[in-house]
Amino acid sequence: MSDYNLSTEDDTLHTPPEGADTWWTETFWFTFAVPECKLFGNFYLYFRPLLNSIGGGVTLFDDTGTTPWETPFYSMQHHLPIPAGLDMRDARLPGGLFVRQREPNKSFAFGISNDEIDVDLQFDAIAPALVTAPKPRPPFTGAYHVDQAGRVTGTITLRAQPMEVNCILMRDRSWGRRSDLRGVKAGYDYAFPSVDDGFLGLSLDRGEDRVVMGFIWRDGVWSKAVSGERRVHRKDNGMPAAIDIEVIDELGRSAVAHGEVVSQFTNLVYPSMLVHQSLVEWSYAGATVYAEDQDVWDPAQWRAFRREGVLPSAPRKENR
C-alpha cells in the first residue's frame, strides 16, 4: 500500500545518512480543532541534527486574526539545542513541549504546558498511514513522509479557560533533506466525517492544481490517490475563501468535497514555505465536516501572484 514499512524506530529521530548535508531535517506535526470556537491548532517540531537545532512549537488560530501576533496563541522557537540522548518516543522539550509514543506508528500523546497554556492531547490513528519514500518529483523529493488520519481528544486550557477537543484530523512526519532555498506551490486538503470514511488530497500547482498524492478511506478500505483536482476560490487579498476538490484512488473511487473557510492563518514556516492555513467547513458525503486546507506557496511565487495575478509555471530553482 505504501512505499516503506514503518517500525517503532520511525517514531524517533533517525541517524542522518553518510554524506547528508545540513539540510537534513526531521519533522513531527499534529493538528487539533475546536470548531465551535472557530479554533484550529498546530503542534509542529522540526529538527536539524547536523546543526544541533530544534525549531517549532504550538500555534492556535481562530477568526480574530491571520498573523502570529493576532492569534490566540503562538509560540514558534528557532535554533534551540537538541538535548543529548533525545528519544522522541518519550520526550520533553524546552518551553514545556512534550511527545510520547503510546503505540508505535498509531497512538501518541502530545502538547505543551507553561504559564500561559496547557495542551494535553492524544492522537489515535483511525486508518493506515500513507508512507511516501523520496521521489525524483515534488512534493517530497528528498524525504520520507508519513500522513495519517486519527481521532484527537483531550483538553486545551488557555489563560484559565478550558476547551474540550474531539475531532478527526491529520498528523504527518518526515525525515530527509528539506532545503530552505526552494519552495513549492501545493495544496493539502482532507475531511473525515467518521472513523470509517474520509480522504486526503495533496496537490501540485503548475497552472492547474492537480492531486498527486493522498488516499481515500471508505468502509474500511484504504486506497492511494492517483489523480484529482483542487480549485481555490480566492478573496481579494488572494487568500482562500472556498475550495473544491476531487480525489480519485487506485480503485476508481472518487471523493468530492466543497469547503468554506471558517478561520485562517498565514505562517512563514520556513524561508521557502509560506502557508495560508484554514479551518474549513467541508460538505462531503452528505455530511458537514470541520477539517483543513493548506494553501502552500514559495514566497517568490506569492509575490509574483499578488503583483501580476498570474501563477508562475515553476518554482524558483535552489541556489546551493
SULPE-V594938 format. One line per field, one symbol per residue. phi: phi as a letter, one per 40 degrees, with the letter a starting at -180 (. if undefined). burial: + if it has 9 or more other C-alpha atoms within 8 Angstrom, else -. A space follows every 10 residues. Layout:
phi->???
burial->???
This chain:
phi->.bcaccbccc cbcccdcdgc cccdbbbbbb baabdcbfbb bbbbbbbbcc bfbbbhibbb bbccibbdcb cdaaabcbgc ccccgcbcca bbbdggcaaa cbadgbbaca iaaacbabbb bbbbcbaccc bbcdbcbccb cbacabbaca cbbhbbbbfg bcbcbaabbb baaaaicbcc bababababa abcacbaiab bbbbbbgbcb cbahabbafg bbaccbaiab bbcbcccgcc babbabbbbc cgcbbbabbb ccaaabbccb dbbcbcbbcb ccbafgbcbb abbbbbbcdc cccccccbgb cdcaccccbc
burial->---------+ +++--+---+ --++++++++ ++++---+++ ++++++++++ -+++++++++ +++-++++-- +-++-++--+ -+-----+++ +----+++++ +--+++++++ +++---++++ +++++++-++ ++++-----+ ++++++++++ ++++++++-- ---+++++++ ++++++++-+ ++++++++++ +++-++++++ ++++++--++ ++++++++-- -+++++++++ -+-+-----+ ++++++++++ ---+++++++ ++++++++-- ++++++++++ ++++---+++ +++++++++- ++-+++---- ++--+-----
